[in-house]
Amino acid sequence: MREIVIHVEDMKCAGCEATLRKKLLTLNGVYDARANFKNGAVLLSVNSGFQISAADKAIRELGYTPADQGVADA
């Protein structure tokens, strides 16, 4: 399992966090999703079937801008 941090622009409130979390949890390979509007980041716990491009697309579909991401082994 890996953890991926995606920095997201335009997250302004707890409602934004909930919206992103709900959408990202529907993606293949995502086990957990935590968003934090204060630091402008989403932390995803994913397996090997996860595609970062799917997360980028989902974030953009919601009207947010993914800035960059980092990967760390869990």
C-alpha positions as CSV (number, residue, x, y, z in Angstrom):
1,M,0.0,0.0,0.0
2,R,1.2,3.5,-0.8
3,E,0.2,7.0,0.4
4,I,-0.1,9.8,-2.1
5,V,-0.4,13.5,-1.3
6,I,-2.1,15.7,-3.9
7,H,-2.0,19.4,-3.3
8,V,-5.3,20.9,-4.4
9,E,-6.0,24.6,-5.1
10,D,-9.3,26.2,-4.4
11,M,-10.4,24.1,-1.4
12,K,-11.9,26.6,1.0
13,C,-14.0,24.8,3.6
14,A,-15.1,21.5,5.2
15,G,-17.7,21.1,2.5
16,C,-14.9,21.0,-0.1
17,E,-13.1,18.4,2.0
18,A,-16.2,16.2,2.1
19,T,-16.9,16.6,-1.6
20,L,-13.4,15.6,-2.6
21,R,-13.3,12.7,-0.2
22,K,-16.5,11.3,-1.4
23,K,-15.5,11.4,-5.1
24,L,-12.0,10.1,-4.5
25,L,-13.2,7.1,-2.5
26,T,-15.1,5.9,-5.6
27,L,-11.9,5.5,-7.6
28,N,-10.4,2.1,-8.2
29,G,-7.6,1.3,-5.8
30,V,-8.4,4.0,-3.2
31,Y,-8.8,2.7,0.3
32,D,-8.9,6.0,2.2
33,A,-9.0,9.6,1.3
34,R,-8.5,12.5,3.7
35,A,-8.7,16.1,2.5
36,N,-7.6,19.2,4.5
37,F,-8.6,22.6,3.2
38,K,-6.3,24.4,5.7
39,N,-3.1,22.9,4.2
40,G,-4.7,22.4,0.7
41,A,-3.9,18.8,0.4
42,V,-5.5,15.4,-0.1
43,L,-3.9,12.2,1.4
44,L,-4.9,9.0,-0.4
45,S,-4.1,5.5,0.7
46,V,-4.0,3.4,-2.4
47,N,-3.0,0.0,-3.8
48,S,-1.1,-1.0,-6.9
49,G,-4.3,-0.7,-9.1
50,F,-4.5,3.0,-8.5
51,Q,-3.9,5.5,-11.4
52,I,-2.9,9.0,-10.4
53,S,-4.5,10.3,-13.7
54,A,-7.9,9.1,-12.4
55,A,-7.5,11.2,-9.3
56,D,-6.4,14.3,-11.2
57,K,-9.4,13.9,-13.5
58,A,-11.8,13.5,-10.6
59,I,-10.4,16.5,-8.8
60,R,-10.7,18.6,-12.0
61,E,-14.3,17.4,-12.6
62,L,-15.2,18.9,-9.2
63,G,-13.8,22.2,-10.2
64,Y,-10.6,22.1,-8.2
65,T,-7.0,22.2,-9.5
66,P,-4.5,19.5,-8.5
67,A,-1.2,21.2,-8.1
68,D,1.3,18.4,-7.6
69,Q,1.6,15.1,-5.8
70,G,4.1,13.0,-3.9
71,V,4.3,9.3,-3.2
72,A,5.4,7.6,0.0
73,D,5.4,3.9,0.9
74,A,3.0,3.1,3.8
